[in-house]
Amino acid sequence: MKKILSKAYWADRDVEKLVGLQLRYGVIISSLMVLIGGAFYLFGYGRMTIPDYTQFIGEGPGYTSVKGIFAGVANLQVKEFIQLGVLFLIATPIFRIAFSLFAFVLEKDKLYVGITLLVLCVIFFSMFGGLKV
C-alpha cells in the first residue's frame, strides 16, 4: 500500500482531478446554499413593503463578520444562510490554492511552493489586514 503523503500516491493527473472536483463541488454547494436561502427568504419576506432607499443604513455584524454569519446560521436565520453560501464561494479558490501548496510541497518544487505561499499571504493580508470601521 502506498503512503498517503508520498509523491507516488499523488500523481500529477490525480492532483488535477482533485483540484477540478474541489472547485466544481465548492461552486455547486455554495450556489445551492444561496439558492435555497434565497427561496426561503422570498417565502418569508416576499410580501413586505418596499424599503425606503433614500437613506443608507448599514448592515449589522450578522452580515459583515464571519462570527455573526455563523451565529445567525446557528439561530436558523435565512439572510445569514445566504451569506454563508457567499462565504463558501469566496473560500473555494482559497482552498484550491492551499491544496495546490500541499501538492507542491509533496513534489518538493521550491519555486512553486514559494509562489503559492506568496499568493496565500497576499490573499490573507487582503482579507484580514484591513481595518473595519
C-alpha positions in Angstrom: 0.0 0.0 0.0 1.3 3.4 -0.9 1.9 6.1 1.7 -0.7 8.8 1.5 1.9 11.6 1.8 4.2 10.3 -0.9 4.6 11.7 -4.4 3.8 8.4 -6.0 0.4 8.4 -4.3 -0.5 11.8 -5.6 0.3 11.6 -9.3 0.0 14.8 -11.3 -3.2 13.7 -13.0 -4.7 12.8 -9.7 -4.0 16.3 -8.2 -5.5 17.9 -11.3 -8.7 15.9 -10.9 -9.0 16.6 -7.2 -8.5 20.3 -7.8 -11.1 20.3 -10.5 -13.6 18.4 -8.4 -12.9 20.7 -5.4 -13.6 23.8 -7.5 -16.7 22.2 -9.1 -18.2 21.0 -5.8 -17.4 24.2 -4.0 -19.3 26.3 -6.5 -22.2 23.8 -6.7 -22.5 23.6 -2.9 -22.3 27.4 -2.4 -24.8 28.0 -5.3 -27.3 25.6 -3.8 -26.9 27.2 -0.4 -27.6 30.7 -1.8 -30.5 29.3 -4.0 -32.1 27.5 -1.0 -31.6 30.5 1.3 -33.0 32.9 -1.4 -36.1 30.7 -1.8 -36.7 30.7 1.9 -36.1 34.4 2.1 -38.7 35.0 -0.7 -41.2 32.8 1.1 -40.7 34.5 4.4 -40.2 38.2 3.3 -41.5 38.3 -0.2 -44.7 40.3 0.7 -43.0 43.0 2.7 -43.3 46.6 1.7 -40.5 48.2 -0.4 -37.8 49.6 1.8 -37.1 53.3 1.9 -33.8 53.7 -0.1 -33.5 57.4 0.3 -31.2 56.9 3.3 -28.3 54.5 3.7 -28.5 52.2 6.7 -25.5 49.8 7.1 -25.9 46.2 7.9 -25.3 44.7 11.3 -22.5 42.4 12.3 -24.6 39.4 11.3 -23.9 40.1 7.7 -20.4 41.5 7.8 -18.5 39.2 10.1 -17.8 35.5 10.0 -18.7 35.1 13.7 -22.0 36.9 13.0 -22.8 34.7 10.0 -22.2 31.5 11.9 -24.2 32.8 14.9 -27.1 33.6 12.5 -26.9 30.2 10.8 -27.0 28.6 14.3 -30.2 30.6 15.0 -31.7 29.5 11.6 -31.8 33.0 10.2 -32.2 33.0 6.4 -30.1 36.1 5.5 -27.1 34.6 7.3 -27.5 31.3 5.5 -27.3 33.2 2.2 -24.2 35.0 3.4 -22.7 31.6 4.4 -23.2 30.4 0.8 -21.3 33.5 -0.4 -18.6 32.8 2.2 -18.2 29.3 0.8 -18.0 30.7 -2.7 -15.2 33.0 -1.6 -13.4 30.2 0.3 -13.4 27.8 -2.7 -10.5 29.2 -4.6 -8.6 29.8 -1.4 -8.9 26.1 -0.5 -7.7 25.3 -4.1 -4.6 27.4 -3.6 -4.0 25.7 -0.2 -4.4 22.3 -1.8 -2.0 23.3 -4.6 0.5 24.3 -1.9 0.2 20.8 -0.4 0.8 19.2 -3.8 3.8 21.4 -4.5 5.3 20.5 -1.1 4.9 16.8 -1.8 6.6 17.3 -5.2 9.3 19.3 -3.4 9.0 22.1 -6.0 10.5 25.0 -4.1 9.8 27.7 -6.7 6.0 26.9 -6.8 5.9 26.5 -3.1 7.3 30.0 -2.7 4.9 31.5 -5.3 1.9 29.7 -3.8 2.8 30.9 -0.3 3.2 34.4 -1.6 -0.3 34.3 -3.2 -1.8 32.9 0.0 -0.1 35.6 2.1 -1.4 38.3 -0.3 -4.9 36.9 0.0 -4.8 36.6 3.7 -3.4 40.1 4.2 -6.1 41.5 1.9 -8.8 39.7 3.9 -7.5 40.2 7.5 -5.1 43.1 7.2 -7.6 45.9 6.7 -9.3 47.9 9.4 -13.0 47.6 9.9 -14.5 50.9 10.7 
